[in-house]
């Protein structure tokens, strides 16, 4: 049985990864224009 805290940590890691991916793709798209 998983603790709620570990589930929250996993969700936080998922959100951090998604945000990093989003920012990286924006930089990748925008950087040639700078």
N, C-alpha and C positions, 0 to 999 in steps of 0.2 A: 504493500500500500504506500503510495507516494504521499509525501507531505505537501501541503498547499504551497509552502515557501519554495520548494524545488520546482513546482509547476510554474509559479510566478517568475522564478529566475529563468526558466526555459523560455517563457513568453517574452521576457525582457530581452534575452539574447536574440530571439527571433526578430523583434522590432529593431534592435540595434543593427543586425545584419541587413534588414530590409532598407533602413535609412542609409547605411553606408553604401549599399548597392545603388540606391537612387541617386545619392550625391555623386558617386563615382561616374555613373552614366551621364549625369548632367555635365560634369567637368569634361568628360570625354567628348561630348557633343559641342560644348561651348569653346573649349580651348583652341581649336583651329581658327575660330572667328576672332580671337583676341590678338 
